[in-house]
Amino acid sequence: MMSIDTLNPTDNDTIVAIATATGQGGVGVIRASGSSETIHTLMQAVCQRALTPRHAHYGAFVDADGAPIDHGIALYFPAPHSYTGEHVLELQGHGGPVVMQLLLRRCLNAVTNIRLAQAGEFTQRAFLNDKMDLAQAEGVADLISAATESAAKSAVRSLSGVFSNKIHDLVAQVIHLRMLVEATLDFPEEEIDFLQKADAFGQLERIQHQLGAVLQSAKQGALLRNGVNVVLVGQPNVGKSSLLNALTGQDIAIVTEIAGTTRDTVQQAIQIEGVPLNIIDTAGLRETADVVEKIGIERTWGAIERADVVLHLVDARANESTLTTNNSANNPANNPADTQLLAQLHQRIEQNTNHNVPFLTLLNKVDTLSAPPRAVDDNSIYLSAKTGAGLNELRARLLKIIGFESTQTDTFIARERHLSALRMADEHLQIAYAHALTQDQKLDLFAEELRLAQEQLNSITGEFGADDLLGVIFSRFCIGK
């Protein structure tokens, strides 16, 4: 983790790092950021000439004896018109690991007051130099790590300030309301009811409504960023591995008629309408004396406890009387073994998790039924992993369960800390409203809750960010960013 010292905007050290990914590539980039004097000394030492700002210069990058290390393009960005807001030098050479390390070592040895950058320090300096706020800075890391096209587009919206602008607008409205409330506290003898005349309570309701819309968009963004863990469970040989293969479109898991083929959890990432899902196939749950299978079953229970959604597969053939008659119960899986397993699943989750895990029963192998299945309840779907029947309905139902709205076009990437801050701000606004509605109108408490709500909103963009929070955030960036 980054030390608190690195958060000091008066740090005069020039930093340098390889800014491209580890491994071989066509192009590799060395980035340095710092003072004008050090950057100019570095460009003279490595490039042997002064560089025109924002112009590409092709030439040799030389060692201490003047021998070429590599040939490439050098770019100089003077402050404040650079990524970090400081003087920046970029050396773009061939992307071999050895030549990049040689060039990096040359930069570190060429001048004094230069050191290797820590993770996220370039973007951290951009934040400290007011080139971007904290939510935008996090958007940089989220764009780099985006696993889907939708996540990348949402990260770009955060980076371009869509999320930040919504927060700034909310803060401005809260500040205006605080001004009205505190003016009333300062002049209680005035006959004019400032709050009523200014429609203060109407303003508060509009702020709450707007905050709710931002929170909803943030929840969508969190889904795109974090993805969803979907665990396939059931008795042996009900088609869990076949369903994994059908959803991924690949032969990820081994499929045989032998019960207990899957001995360990098998995980594969997919996406549905841009939402990343981790589909986790598990060992069949049953009583067994096989030592290896027992270990796999314990890992299945562990996966269930960490799940966001559980798909309980049952064999439609074992429940055929339920599916083809009108006397279906609430749970269409009326096979005694499936019913007992479902009860065990609910009990295990209630004992070992802190959240409600949605369940969906999948009646697989309907292609083998002697008669077409009748409609089942909202918590069940009949399908065939072999033929693909019902898979589209399953995908749609998964999106509904996790609460993703594909029609929402203004989604921005959000993190758990953003959701937490928005929820806390909403709670403070609700408390403020309650104080305002009391008979004696506790306006001092009203004003305090508004202040606390503003602090929560400000923590998203980093205006009141604590040093330890910033250290945690930027330490998770890659080196060179």
Buried (B, 14 or more C-beta within 10 A) or exposed (E): EBEEEBBEEEBEBBBBBBBBEEEEBEEBBBBBBBBEEBBBBBBBBBBEEEBEEEEEBEBBBBBEEEEEBBEBBBBBBBBEEBBBBBBBBBBBBBBBEEBBEBBBEBBBEBBEEBBEBBBBBBBBBBBBBEBBBBBBBBBBBBBEBBBBEBBBBBBBBBBBBBBBEBBBBBBEBBEEBBBBBBEBEEEEEEEEEBBEEBEBBEBBEEBBEBBEEBBBBBBBBBBBBBBBBBBBBBBBBBBBBBBBBBBBEEEBBEBEEEBBBBBEBBBBEBBBEBBBBBBBBBBBBBEBEEEEBBEBBEBBBBBBBEBBBBBBBBBBBBBBEBBBEEEBEEBBBBBEBBBEBBEEBEEBBEEEEEEEBBBBBBBBBBBEBEEEBEEBEEBBBBBBBBEEEBBEEBBBBBBEBBEBBBEEEEBBBBBEBBBEBBBBBBBBBEBBBEBBEEEEEBBEBBBBBBBBBBBBBBBBBBBEBEBEBBBEBBBEBBBBB
